Amino acid sequence: MGINEFQRLIKDIYFERDSARGAEGTFRWFIEEVGELARAMRGTDRDNLREEFGDVLAWLVSLASIMGVDMEEAAAKYARGCPKCGSTPCSCK
């Protein structure tokens, strides 16, 4: 599944509720999920880790939708390597 397809799917599922909560409230939920990911990273449960990465991604694209940001366009910043030096891998000092 591509970035745009995922963003559309999450928008179809959650946009009404998340937009009613607003960007600030949705951002707080996103941060809570980042905290859950941090806890999962300290453990050894790979299924939980995968689930938390998925949750963080879902909340991020939902927040982007509320803010009117196309995540594929946002990701394009890295299409040619490091945005500063242009190299892959990055060769910034």
N, C-alpha and C positions, 0 to 999 in steps of 0.2 A: 504494500500500500504506500503510495506516495504522500508527500507532505500535504499537498492541496486536498487530496482525497480524505486524509485523516482529519484535517481541519474542518472540511465540510461535514463529515460524519459526526464529529464532536459538536459542531454547531447545530446539526439536526437534533441531536439528543439533548443538549443542555442549554442552548443559547437563550431560550425564553426565561428559564430560571436564573441563569447566571447574569443576564443583562438586567433583570429585575433587581438582583442583588447589587448591581453596579460594579464598576471597575475596582473600586477600593475594597469592597467586600470580597470580590472574587480574588483579588490579589492576596488578601489575608488567607483565604483557603489554599491558594497556591503555595504560600510560604509554609503553611502547616504541612502540606504534602512534602515539601522539601525537607522539613524536619523529620518526617517519617522515613524518607529516603536516607537521611543521615543515620538514623537508628538502624535501618536495615543494612547499611554498609558496615556497621560494626559487628554484624552477625555472620552466620554461615549459611543461612537459608536462601538458596539461589532463587527459589520460586517467589519468596517474599521480595527479594531484591528486584526481580523482573517486574513484579506487580507495582512496586513503588516507583520505578522508573516510568512505567506506563502511566501511573496516576499523575506524576509531575508533568509529563508531556501533555496529557489531556488538559490539565488545568492551565498550562502555558498557552496552548492553542486556543482555549476558550477565552482567556484573557485577551489574546491578540485579536480574536474576532470581535469582542466587545469594543476594543480600541480601534477597529477598522484596519488592522494590519494583516496583510497576506503573508503567512509564514514562509511560503516558498520564495517570495520576493525578499524577505528578511534574510533567509539562508543564502541567497545568491551573493551576499557580501563575501562569502568564503569560496565561491565557485572557482576562483583562480588562485587559490592558496591563501597564505597569510595576507590579510588586508594591508598590513604595513610593509612587508618586504616582498610579497608576491611569491614566496617560495613555498614548496611542499617537499619535505617538512619545513616548518618555520626556521629561518636562520637569523632572526632578530637577536641582538645581543642582550 
